[in-house]
Amino acid sequence: MAFLTIEEKNEILENITSNVQILGKKYKSRKKTLLFDRVDYNEVDEKIKDGWIRTGRDFKTVAEISKEKKFHKIFEDRIWCLMYDLGFRKLNLNSNLKLKYGKNVEDYQQIDILAVNDEVALIIECKSSEKYTNANYKNYIESLPLKIDGYRKCIGEIIGKRRVKYIFATEKQVIGDADKARLESINAFHMDENAVNYIEDIVKNYKGASIYQFFGILFKGETINLDSIEVPALSGMMGGKKYFMFSIEPGFLLKIGFILHRTRTNEREDPTYQRLLVPSRLRGIQKFLEEKNGFFPNSIIVNFNTKLNKGKLDFQQGSSKGLDSSSRYGILKIPNSYSIAYIIDGQHRLYGYSNTSQMFSSTIPVVAFENLTSDEQLNMFMDINENQKKIKPRLKLTLQEDINWNSENPLSRMKALRSGIINRLSDLIGPFKDTLSIGEDEKEFSPNFIDNALRKSPGILPKNKGNKIINEVGSLYDIQVQIPQKEMERVRIYVSDLLNKTYLYISEEYSDLFENKAYFIRSNRGVFATIYILGSLNRYLTEKKRVDINTSVEERISFMKPYLDKLLIKLSNLSKTNDDPYDILGIQGQRAEKTWSMIFESIIHDEFPDFYSIELKRFEETQDEEIQNEARERIDKIEKWIKETVLGHLYELFGEDYYLDIPSIYKDANDRATDEMAAKRKEGKKIKVTWDEMLFITDYESICTRFWNRDNENENFKRLFQKISINLEEKLQNSKNEYYYEIGVFSNKKGSNWIKSINSLRNTVSHSGTKTYGVDKEELQFIRTISRSIFNQD
């Protein structure tokens, strides 16, 4: 007995079309965020009261008007267009489509989107919110099994046999674990905005081939059909792993293949590591295959993940009689299931065959493994790509969580922990979700700045000393826990929640400041400084016994808020006029990290004098002109002494042509002298610059180490350059209780290391006119001690 009457069928079909011209017009309309209409002039005023505006296009009897679509309509249209982009050419015309699911007259359900092709029919329900919110769909989901069964009958009668999939699409809604489990139990697919963004990315990059990856996501682990794919194959052992070699038509591998892109929609437990395809490279491969009848002799590398599927690889071995090799030949039977073959290497070559005439007329070589662990797949991918195409630093950072989570090296585990915090931060509902770049996601914030902040901030994670990690005041990680991975997981969740909720607070309470991009908060430099401040405040509050390692995220933030508010109020006031009274917006990259963080601390310190970190104190010293002037004067004298002493020793060793014994140093210095004279000449100045005026302090240190063991035959004193040595490992005191180092008695080459330190400080004071540079009192004291050691004076 039919499930639908003829009238019911016709009513449903009236709201579905496969007319490509109509679909094209609908696509253009749905891509727009505005609604358009044309009304009589006497209706315009009434329409304006309802939120419409005139577009300026007036006609003889009607005026064109437009109105912003409601947020839920924009989301629904976005999903409809996504199905069109994926290649579906049988779609619902509008929101009037209703499908019958029961026998009663009222057993009809309005359907947001119906997308059909030759294989599947997708029924999509769209739920969205204007702002991020928690949602509960328990009752709705529990009613779905009966409805989906009815939908399947409807589809079968009006379109024909199809694999039916129900998709629950959500935007800005936090779906609880219980509801997710309910959807999974009825084999429905939850498509949140992470999944939508990702599918849009694969459409953009894979074009017509995107449907294969989409089906892999949608039907992961489901059987395509019960007939296995059978191919002749060789079986062998490599690196202790069993593998198979065979040839297969690309069309078969495309259907069962899956690429583990490092994006937020893929499961956390998967070893997600791949880059998205490069569209231009894909087009080039397709052109190479079609127009030039090209081919690729190198193999596609895959891992068959049969644990997710009912079947497993079945290798039916042929006769091995008389074979000297340990390799075996036979027939390999592959389960015909979605997402069974993870593509480790060769995705461009494979997907280049999509939508070409060679999808089933050519075969491609494959090397296949079965059920490799996540680490094994990841390491294989890294080994292949490290020796071929360089992996982007951002992807490397993202992968640290998978690579080093179980490492025996504590420093490597800290890398993994920081990576895990960043990865989870990008998943949480909040400001970072749509702004933080992860793996293949190209967004506003770079994860490197967050990684640097977590590593350098004084009160979040432990610091390292040599190859060990050490606890510091305020550290949220307890190094005493016996099972490191357990503590890492706790801290991963805690710190990512702390950062996310802090930025949620900023975005809600100081929205104008947060929305001001490339400014003090909404920038990579601002993210670094804000996270640094959180660590500094946490250390301070821990010292004051207000918080400890067991304090909840909410309590910790509540203690920080008074201090953060003073900073945010100040920055908000500046944001209204885009002022830069601290002259730091022009500082870029890592140079900005220290400066921005210290400026933020100084703003809080002005309101809370007791909050005065050792880092801020030292930073203020680096801005003290008296300290910089004294350091500069002393270093100039030290540099002059180094020059006279080193060149004097060279003269003693080699005579007046000593420069011939330092050819590379002489050539570089002479070139610099020539360039300097040429530059001055352009300015209208004629000056003479000699090569020895253009030596760097590092040149003198190089000369010392090069000739350190050279003897002076005319003196009893051996190792002439030992005279310039200073033993930094032992401080002495003079009669005035002033420190100095012994000079000229240290036989080890390390005795010239002090020159490197002086050179570094010289570079610092040379740039002390900017807020990024300057020496502090401790560094000045070192300069004084070196000066006292050389000149035997104060």
VOGU-3710 file (C-alpha; in Angstrom, 3 decimals, decimal comma):
1> mafltieekn> 0,000/0,000/0,000  1,357/3,437/-0,972  2,416/5,777/1,804  1,392/8,903/-0,176  -1,671/9,678/-2,230  -1,275/11,147/-5,718  -2,354/14,560/-4,383  0,196/14,372/-1,554  2,953/13,442/-4,017  2,078/16,325/-6,309
11> eilenitsnv> 2,013/18,789/-3,389  5,515/17,731/-2,354  6,863/17,766/-5,925  5,536/21,313/-6,448  8,048/22,496/-3,850  11,035/20,617/-5,328  12,859/21,352/-8,564  15,749/20,027/-10,637  15,484/22,827/-13,207  19,021/24,216/-13,359
21> qilgkkyksr> 17,903/27,671/-14,463  15,473/28,026/-11,563  18,062/26,645/-9,137  20,653/29,112/-10,431  18,329/32,068/-9,797  17,452/30,725/-6,337  21,171/30,349/-5,573  21,920/33,977/-6,450  18,999/35,158/-4,323  19,891/32,997/-1,324
31> kktllfdrvd> 23,560/34,048/-1,410  22,499/37,620/-0,628  21,842/38,767/2,925  19,134/41,168/1,731  15,553/40,510/0,647  14,359/42,453/-2,380  10,829/43,322/-3,479  9,016/45,716/-5,797  5,850/47,428/-4,563  3,460/50,116/-5,689
41> ynevdekikd> 4,515/53,604/-4,646  1,494/53,967/-2,400  2,675/50,928/-0,385  6,248/52,149/0,172  5,611/54,141/3,373  3,887/51,205/5,014  6,760/48,917/4,047  9,328/51,343/5,476  7,533/51,160/8,837  8,103/47,401/8,692
51> gwirtgrdfk> 11,865/47,789/8,273  12,198/47,949/4,493  14,256/50,630/2,783  14,240/51,964/-0,777  17,209/50,848/-2,885  17,015/53,898/-5,181  15,915/51,862/-8,170  12,543/53,323/-9,157  10,402/52,113/-12,019  7,332/53,470/-13,738
61> tvaeiskekk> 4,751/52,024/-11,377  6,803/50,344/-8,649  9,757/51,040/-6,375  12,417/48,513/-5,417  12,842/47,971/-1,678  15,179/45,815/0,405  15,368/44,434/3,914  18,033/42,575/5,902  17,193/38,907/6,216  16,622/37,524/9,686
71> fhkifedriw> 19,665/35,720/11,091  17,913/32,329/10,946  17,010/32,906/7,288  20,605/33,838/6,469  21,813/30,598/8,051  19,210/28,495/6,273  20,094/30,081/2,921  23,799/29,527/3,633  23,222/25,787/4,087  20,996/25,591/0,985
81> clmydlgfrk> 23,729/27,284/-1,073  26,316/24,934/0,405  24,334/21,941/-0,859  24,146/23,586/-4,287  27,929/24,180/-4,227  28,449/20,509/-3,375  26,716/19,594/-6,624  23,163/18,793/-5,535  20,772/19,711/-8,361  17,461/18,604/-6,899
91> lnlnsnlklk> 16,536/20,969/-4,071  13,501/22,461/-2,368  12,308/25,746/-3,863  11,339/27,464/-0,632  10,315/26,926/2,984  6,883/25,567/2,046  8,061/21,989/1,610  6,402/19,538/4,011  7,030/15,811/4,270  4,579/13,302/5,640
101> ygknvedyqq> 5,818/11,022/8,417  2,667/9,353/9,795  -0,793/8,164/8,969  -2,665/11,040/10,610  -3,639/14,100/8,622  -1,568/16,333/10,879  1,560/14,151/10,570  3,450/16,591/8,349  6,735/18,382/9,090  8,019/21,528/7,408
111> idilavndev> 11,468/20,809/5,928  14,097/23,560/5,782  16,263/21,916/3,120  15,950/18,828/0,959  19,001/18,051/-1,202  19,009/15,046/-3,524  21,426/13,506/-6,001  21,713/10,069/-7,612  22,917/8,439/-4,387  21,549/10,263/-1,368
121> aliiecksse> 18,729/12,424/-0,069  19,639/14,854/2,705  16,960/16,255/4,995  18,325/19,247/6,861  16,847/21,047/9,841  18,451/24,450/10,585  18,556/25,955/14,069  20,341/29,230/14,792  20,639/31,951/17,399  21,647/35,573/17,037
131> kytnanykny> 24,096/35,263/19,964  25,858/32,261/21,439  23,447/30,370/23,684  22,898/26,972/25,289  20,196/24,884/23,630  18,216/21,801/24,666  16,510/19,663/22,024  15,765/16,529/24,046  12,063/16,285/23,158  12,596/17,237/19,540
141> ieslplkidg> 15,361/14,682/18,960  13,426/11,924/20,703  10,596/12,475/18,196  12,925/12,098/15,209  13,139/8,285/14,710  9,458/8,042/13,773  9,673/11,105/11,537  12,855/9,995/9,747  11,259/6,637/8,980  8,303/8,483/7,396
151> yrkcigeiig> 10,621/10,827/5,487  12,416/7,800/4,055  9,104/6,411/2,750  8,222/9,793/1,200  11,584/10,038/-0,557  11,275/6,503/-1,880  7,873/7,180/-3,443  8,471/10,639/-4,926  12,140/10,342/-5,992  13,171/6,702/-5,818
161> krrvkyifat> 15,523/4,662/-3,658  18,160/6,791/-1,962  20,365/6,646/1,103  18,548/9,072/3,427  20,495/11,128/5,965  19,060/13,536/8,493  21,276/16,562/9,234  20,758/18,778/12,273  22,517/22,070/11,409  23,144/24,617/14,176
171> ekqvigdadk> 24,711/28,048/14,433  25,763/29,824/17,639  24,078/27,163/19,736  25,856/25,068/22,343  24,434/21,560/22,015  24,896/19,464/25,146  26,623/16,089/25,165  23,316/14,330/25,890  21,684/15,787/22,770  24,768/14,944/20,701
181> arlesinafh> 24,558/11,367/21,936  20,849/11,230/21,050  21,574/12,409/17,493  24,376/9,874/17,151  22,142/7,061/18,417  19,661/7,631/15,584  22,466/8,003/13,007  21,709/11,689/12,454  24,558/14,088/11,683  25,086/17,223/13,776
191> mdenavnyie> 26,535/19,943/11,534  27,644/22,843/13,746  29,319/26,004/12,440  32,740/24,344/12,632  31,527/21,694/10,200  29,822/24,287/7,990  33,008/26,376/7,795  35,066/23,296/7,007  32,708/22,039/4,292  32,731/25,503/2,722
201> divknykgas> 36,534/25,333/2,762  36,648/21,972/0,993  34,153/23,262/-1,609  36,429/26,257/-2,167  39,557/24,122/-2,451  38,262/20,849/-3,931  35,530/22,209/-6,205  33,731/19,256/-7,841  35,756/16,747/-5,826  34,421/18,102/-2,533
211> iyqffgilfk> 31,450/15,727/-2,546  33,740/12,766/-1,745  35,156/14,361/1,405  31,660/15,565/2,357  30,245/12,046/2,076  33,219/10,782/4,071  32,277/13,135/6,907  28,567/12,436/6,626  28,615/8,646/6,362  31,846/7,854/8,192
221> getinldsie> 32,021/4,136/8,943  28,844/3,307/6,989  28,850/0,652/4,286  28,435/1,860/0,703  27,356/-1,615/-0,366  28,042/-5,205/0,672  30,182/-6,002/-2,376  33,848/-5,645/-1,443  36,361/-4,089/-3,826  38,724/-6,814/-5,084
231> vpalsgmmgg> 42,185/-6,021/-6,494  45,327/-8,085/-7,236  47,919/-7,198/-4,599  51,334/-7,926/-3,138  51,797/-8,294/0,625  55,054/-7,635/2,460  56,704/-6,248/5,583  58,313/-2,802/5,872  59,575/-1,182/9,066  57,950/-3,944/11,057
241> kkyfmfsiep> 54,558/-3,165/9,497  52,558/-5,287/7,113  51,625/-3,506/3,901  49,901/-4,154/0,581  50,764/-2,855/-2,889  48,081/-2,743/-5,575  46,574/-0,693/-8,372  43,038/0,648/-8,224  40,779/2,932/-10,230  40,814/6,449/-8,690
251> gfllkigfil> 37,014/6,545/-8,617  36,861/3,656/-6,142  39,513/5,170/-3,866  37,822/8,580/-3,982  34,597/7,062/-2,657  36,193/5,166/0,222  38,965/7,707/0,911  39,135/10,372/3,581  41,626/13,142/4,274  42,335/14,000/7,895
261> hrtrtnered> 42,572/17,758/7,578  43,763/19,621/10,640  40,584/21,618/11,145  38,203/22,016/14,043  35,409/19,882/12,632  37,392/16,632/12,684  37,398/14,521/15,820  40,041/15,230/18,419  41,116/11,592/18,680  42,008/11,396/15,000
271> ptyqrllvps> 45,565/12,172/13,889  44,391/15,159/11,841  47,410/16,502/10,011  46,764/17,165/6,325  46,743/20,504/4,538  43,775/21,513/2,433  44,348/21,069/-1,273  45,737/23,938/-3,306  43,074/24,646/-5,984  45,584/25,810/-8,605
281> rlrgiqkfle> 47,632/22,644/-8,114  44,479/20,518/-8,410  43,505/22,232/-11,683  47,017/21,739/-12,999  46,903/18,015/-12,263  43,515/17,638/-13,931  44,806/19,452/-17,021  47,920/17,268/-17,024  45,794/14,110/-16,875  43,166/15,124/-19,442
291> ekngffpnsi> 45,031/17,181/-22,027  48,472/15,585/-21,910  47,363/12,052/-21,034  49,740/12,289/-18,082  50,237/9,935/-15,179  52,020/9,734/-11,821  54,194/6,673/-11,227  54,615/7,264/-7,475  52,249/5,609/-5,018  49,384/6,954/-2,946
301> ivnfntklnk> 49,983/6,095/0,734  46,868/5,079/2,685  45,880/3,579/6,024  42,799/1,376/6,065  40,944/2,155/9,287  38,844/-0,974/9,487  38,110/-0,529/13,196  35,294/1,890/12,318  33,701/-0,548/9,890  32,102/-3,940/10,093
311> gkldfqqgss> 34,496/-5,572/7,638  38,251/-5,857/7,515  40,872/-6,349/4,825  40,844/-9,881/3,498  44,026/-10,957/1,680  43,541/-14,242/-0,133  47,086/-15,383/-0,746  48,074/-17,178/-3,929  50,581/-19,975/-4,165  54,042/-19,132/-2,802
321> kgldsssryg> 55,692/-22,306/-4,001  59,138/-21,683/-5,445  59,286/-18,020/-4,356  62,524/-16,776/-2,814  60,988/-13,501/-1,637  59,075/-12,995/1,601  56,560/-10,985/-0,425  53,301/-12,724/-1,290  50,772/-12,130/-4,044  47,057/-12,665/-4,007
331> ilkipnsysi> 43,656/-10,946/-4,062  42,951/-8,140/-1,583  39,299/-7,654/-0,669  38,567/-4,144/0,625  35,318/-3,325/2,483  33,263/-0,917/0,387  32,719/1,660/3,141  32,900/5,416/3,477  36,056/6,894/5,031  37,821/3,566/5,369
341> ayiidgqhrl> 40,986/4,690/3,534  42,820/7,569/5,236  45,028/9,309/2,668  48,426/9,847/4,287  50,210/11,090/1,170  49,118/11,839/-2,391  45,822/13,672/-1,918  46,538/16,060/-4,830  47,290/13,168/-7,175  44,161/11,273/-6,123
351> ygysntsqmf> 41,728/14,176/-6,175  43,188/15,350/-9,478  41,374/12,422/-11,101  37,944/13,566/-9,861  35,535/14,616/-12,594  37,926/13,469/-15,312  37,420/10,787/-17,942  40,153/8,712/-16,246  38,331/8,183/-12,930  37,555/4,577/-13,878
361> sstipvvafe> 39,633/4,083/-17,031  43,049/4,495/-15,323  44,558/2,825/-12,295  46,893/4,335/-9,714  49,519/2,603/-7,546  48,773/2,390/-3,822  50,804/1,356/-0,765  48,375/0,519/2,022  48,694/-0,208/5,730  45,943/-1,351/8,085
371> nltsdeqlnm> 44,964/0,221/11,416  48,077/2,272/12,002  47,908/4,145/15,304  47,479/7,896/15,335  51,159/8,364/16,181  52,269/6,046/13,396  50,186/7,869/10,783  51,346/11,244/12,046  55,017/10,274/12,087  54,753/8,801/8,594
381> fmdinenqkk> 53,172/12,028/7,344  55,852/14,126/9,048  58,697/11,977/7,687  57,367/12,187/4,134  56,701/15,916/4,215  59,836/16,983/6,103  61,803/15,509/3,202  59,546/16,947/0,509  57,447/20,055/1,071  58,129/22,102/4,183
391> ikprlkltlq> 55,303/22,057/6,730  54,072/25,470/7,818  55,110/26,484/11,364  51,448/26,998/12,324  50,581/23,417/11,370  53,638/22,159/13,274  52,475/24,053/16,355  48,984/22,584/16,031  50,399/19,060/15,730  52,555/19,300/18,861
401> edinwnsenp> 49,601/18,073/20,952  49,506/14,814/18,982  53,262/14,424/18,569  54,521/15,060/22,103  51,598/14,451/24,485  53,102/11,169/25,718  56,742/12,191/25,380  59,168/11,245/28,134  60,831/14,651/27,773  59,062/17,169/30,073
411> lsrmkalrsg> 59,896/20,116/27,783  58,296/18,309/24,846  55,223/17,624/26,985  54,983/21,349/27,757  54,989/22,040/24,001  52,161/19,531/23,651  50,266/21,106/26,546  50,494/24,603/25,041  49,366/23,180/21,700  46,449/21,416/23,408
421> iinrlsdlig> 45,382/24,622/25,171  45,399/26,520/21,869  43,543/23,762/19,996  40,826/23,562/22,646  40,594/27,364/22,842  39,665/27,424/19,158  36,882/24,885/19,778  35,202/26,650/22,698  32,189/28,839/22,083  33,570/32,355/22,464
431> pfkdtlsige> 35,654/35,106/20,821  38,511/32,812/19,761  36,236/30,392/17,922  35,908/32,618/14,873  39,251/34,414/15,131  42,002/31,904/15,999  43,973/30,214/13,203  44,313/26,464/13,737  45,882/24,011/11,300  44,327/24,823/7,931
441> dekefspnfi> 41,984/27,503/9,306  43,233/30,950/8,271  41,834/33,388/10,820  42,622/36,676/12,529  44,850/35,608/15,426  48,087/33,660/15,062  48,456/30,770/17,539  52,175/31,556/17,778  51,500/34,659/19,882  49,381/32,622/22,304
451> dnalrkspgi> 52,058/29,933/22,444  54,700/32,570/23,206  52,510/34,144/25,882  51,879/30,800/27,602  55,614/30,081/27,491  56,815/33,493/28,691  54,052/34,613/31,061  55,271/34,343/34,674  52,235/32,740/36,323  50,488/30,195/34,084
461> lpknkgnkii> 52,729/27,260/33,179  56,004/26,083/34,770  59,300/27,316/33,353  62,197/25,178/32,268  65,691/25,035/33,701  67,925/23,030/31,426  65,966/19,907/30,538  63,718/20,132/33,579  60,547/22,037/34,345  60,324/23,872/37,646
471> nevgslydiq> 57,351/25,177/39,585  57,099/28,925/40,036  54,715/30,953/42,138  51,302/30,998/40,463  51,931/28,089/38,081  48,646/26,324/37,377  50,460/23,060/36,635  51,501/20,792/39,495  54,777/19,085/38,556  54,423/16,723/41,529
481> vqipqkemer> 51,546/14,773/39,959  52,761/11,251/39,232  50,854/10,808/35,961  51,861/13,802/33,776  49,181/13,239/31,131  46,445/13,433/33,756  47,711/16,797/34,984  48,239/18,004/31,430  44,615/17,239/30,567  43,376/19,079/33,665
491> vriyvsdlln> 45,513/22,128/32,882  44,597/22,014/29,175  40,934/22,387/30,085  41,525/24,860/32,930  43,791/27,310/31,095  41,760/27,297/27,872  38,622/28,013/29,943  40,464/30,806/31,784  41,549/32,499/28,547  38,195/31,988/26,842
501> ktylyiseey> 36,097/33,318/29,730  38,397/36,303/30,175  37,999/37,256/26,534  34,258/36,609/26,748  34,169/39,110/29,607  36,127/41,646/27,555  33,933/41,175/24,468  30,727/41,592/26,487  31,668/44,360/28,949  34,075/46,286/26,699
511> sdlfenkayf> 32,598/45,553/23,297  33,821/48,782/21,647  37,380/48,005/22,692  37,123/44,383/21,597  35,669/45,252/18,208  38,495/47,726/17,482  40,675/45,491/15,346  44,471/45,818/15,168  44,379/47,824/18,390  45,358/47,147/22,002
521> irsnrgvfat> 43,167/44,052/22,595  42,005/42,831/19,168  45,444/42,079/17,756  48,166/39,462/18,022  50,256/41,806/20,158  47,236/42,538/22,330  46,457/38,848/22,790  50,042/38,194/23,885  50,031/41,104/26,344  46,602/40,212/27,761
531> iyilgslnry> 47,589/36,601/28,404  50,886/37,779/29,888  48,960/40,097/32,230  46,714/37,226/33,329  49,819/35,275/34,313  51,377/38,236/36,092  48,165/38,944/38,017  47,792/35,278/38,891  51,316/35,197/40,326  50,612/38,372/42,318
541> ltekkrvdin> 47,297/37,059/43,680  48,952/33,755/44,581  51,681/35,590/46,498  48,937/37,457/48,373  47,274/34,112/49,229  44,030/35,098/47,516  44,126/32,227/45,032  45,879/28,873/44,750  46,098/25,983/42,294  42,669/24,711/43,390
551> tsveerisfm> 40,804/27,991/42,813  38,071/27,647/40,180  38,258/29,547/36,910  35,305/31,747/37,867  36,796/32,648/41,272  40,203/33,390/39,766  38,700/35,726/37,184  36,622/37,474/39,878  39,823/38,261/41,800  41,476/39,541/38,624
561> kpyldkllik> 38,573/41,710/37,466  39,311/44,838/39,567  42,800/44,986/38,076  41,694/44,089/34,566  38,910/46,672/34,699  41,398/49,488/35,361  43,394/48,378/32,316  40,345/47,893/30,105  38,720/51,208/31,074  41,947/53,022/30,166
571> lsnlsktndd> 42,270/51,208/26,855  38,561/51,686/26,091  38,896/55,440/26,505  41,871/55,411/24,140  39,957/53,199/21,698  37,302/55,861/21,183  39,895/58,165/19,640  42,443/55,569/18,483  45,117/57,345/20,512  48,563/55,846/21,110
581> pydilgiqgq> 50,015/57,841/24,024  52,581/55,095/24,692  53,876/55,176/21,121  53,836/51,387/20,766  51,314/50,601/18,015  54,103/50,811/15,469  56,160/48,100/17,158  55,621/44,742/15,464  56,346/41,053/16,073  58,187/39,684/19,067
591> raektwsmif> 59,746/43,085/19,765  56,282/44,220/20,819  55,709/41,392/23,284  57,762/42,769/26,181  56,866/46,403/25,576  53,115/45,912/25,290  53,027/43,638/28,340  54,943/46,119/30,468  52,792/49,054/29,337  49,702/47,045/30,342
601> esiihdefpd> 51,283/46,275/33,723  52,217/49,918/34,242  48,603/51,014/33,684  47,445/48,636/36,411  50,369/49,611/38,658  49,331/53,279/38,451  46,000/52,359/40,089  47,318/49,546/42,304  50,869/50,495/43,426  51,251/47,207/45,281
611> fysielkrfe> 51,096/45,380/41,936  54,696/45,970/40,899  56,383/42,988/39,277  60,132/42,538/39,025  59,702/42,549/35,232  58,002/45,959/35,314  60,675/47,340/37,635  63,409/46,219/35,243  61,501/47,561/32,252  61,258/50,981/33,867
621> etqdeeiqne> 65,011/50,879/34,404  65,507/50,231/30,701  63,676/53,495/30,022  65,884/55,500/32,452  68,092/57,885/30,431  70,773/58,175/33,118  71,227/54,396/33,158  71,403/54,251/29,353  73,899/57,145/29,104  76,256/55,636/31,659
631> areridkiek> 76,048/52,222/29,996  76,780/53,746/26,591  79,826/55,699/27,827  81,341/52,703/29,606  80,756/50,336/26,658  82,397/52,821/24,267  85,536/52,795/26,446  85,459/48,986/26,728  85,075/48,608/22,961  88,037/50,933/22,370
641> wiketvlghl> 90,158/48,834/24,770  89,094/45,611/23,042  90,051/47,032/19,657  93,458/48,298/20,775  94,275/45,092/22,636  93,166/42,619/19,951  94,720/44,475/17,018  97,855/45,062/19,119  98,175/41,338/19,726  97,727/40,673/15,983
651> yelfgedyyl> 100,516/43,140/15,257  102,784/41,373/17,741  102,091/38,038/16,087  102,131/38,924/12,378  103,603/42,400/11,951  102,106/45,349/10,115  100,481/43,161/7,437  98,491/41,289/10,081  95,251/41,891/8,164  96,388/39,269/5,635
661> dipsiykdan> 95,956/36,646/8,361  92,275/37,554/8,866  91,210/37,715/5,180  87,438/37,226/5,544  87,141/39,650/8,460  89,317/42,183/6,641  87,284/41,862/3,406  83,922/42,308/5,152  85,156/45,304/7,153  86,744/46,865/4,056
671> dratdemaak> 83,465/46,443/2,125  81,599/48,155/4,944  84,102/51,002/4,888  83,621/51,436/1,125  79,829/51,413/1,510  80,031/53,989/4,291  82,170/56,347/2,186  79,779/55,922/-0,770  76,776/56,716/1,432  78,447/59,849/2,825
681> rkegkkikvt> 79,397/60,945/-0,683  75,721/60,846/-1,685  75,083/63,185/1,217  77,714/65,551/-0,177  80,372/64,598/2,381  83,833/63,392/1,409  85,388/61,368/4,195  88,010/58,653/4,584  86,909/55,475/6,419  89,495/52,762/7,113
691> wdemlfitdy> 88,677/49,099/7,417  89,634/48,881/11,089  87,013/51,536/11,901  84,315/49,173/10,616  85,081/46,112/12,731  82,325/44,693/14,891  82,842/43,614/18,468  82,012/40,085/17,322  84,954/40,310/14,898  87,315/40,839/17,827
701> esictrfwnr> 85,837/37,843/19,641  86,294/35,706/16,506  89,942/36,775/16,255  90,527/35,888/19,898  89,124/32,368/19,609  90,868/31,745/16,277  94,330/32,588/17,579  93,728/31,661/21,222  96,416/28,981/21,330  98,945/30,818/19,143
711> dnenenfkrl> 102,295/31,272/20,940  104,395/34,430/20,890  107,934/33,257/20,196  109,496/36,521/21,408  108,077/36,251/24,910  107,971/33,705/27,667  104,233/34,362/27,852  102,429/31,743/25,818  98,911/32,103/24,357  99,026/35,812/23,732
721> fqkisinlee> 95,250/36,237/23,477  94,799/34,783/26,922  95,688/38,308/28,092  92,169/39,406/27,104  90,444/36,618/29,038  88,003/37,309/31,864  86,786/34,570/34,164  83,055/35,260/34,600  82,633/32,211/36,814  84,294/33,844/39,828
731> klqnskneyy> 83,659/37,324/41,263  86,309/38,953/43,451  86,062/41,955/45,808  88,491/44,837/46,147  89,264/46,869/49,274  86,127/48,946/48,683  83,997/45,775/48,620  83,410/46,324/44,912  83,190/43,347/42,593  85,586/42,675/39,722
741> yeigvfsnkk> 86,744/39,754/37,597  90,302/38,555/37,226  91,682/39,357/33,795  94,366/37,635/31,718  94,670/34,386/33,678  91,850/32,214/32,312  93,304/29,660/29,869  89,990/28,320/28,546  88,591/29,828/25,335  85,457/30,636/27,299
751> gsnwiksins> 87,529/33,486/28,639  86,449/35,541/25,611  82,715/34,942/26,111  82,378/38,231/27,980  82,936/40,025/24,681  79,705/38,495/23,335  77,845/39,778/26,399  79,255/43,279/25,929  78,307/43,190/22,239  74,722/42,237/23,110
761> lrntvshsgt> 74,499/45,090/25,625  76,075/47,483/23,118  73,297/46,625/20,627  70,747/47,222/23,378  71,959/50,711/24,331  72,375/51,602/20,659  68,592/51,268/20,292  67,626/52,683/23,662  65,794/55,556/21,974  62,858/53,209/21,442
771> ktygvdkeel> 60,596/51,722/24,097  61,682/48,249/23,072  65,301/48,582/24,171  67,481/49,603/27,092  69,607/47,999/29,800  68,408/47,594/33,376  70,362/48,205/36,585  71,558/44,620/36,819  72,976/44,805/33,297  74,551/48,187/34,062
781> qfirtisrsi> 76,191/46,644/37,125  77,694/43,942/34,896  79,070/46,626/32,572  80,563/48,449/35,585  82,177/45,223/36,808  83,755/44,543/33,413  84,978/48,156/33,275  86,443/47,867/36,783  88,165/44,608/35,821  89,796/46,108/32,723
791> fnqd> 90,744/49,550/33,954  91,310/48,697/37,622  89,159/51,617/38,708  85,667/52,354/40,081
//
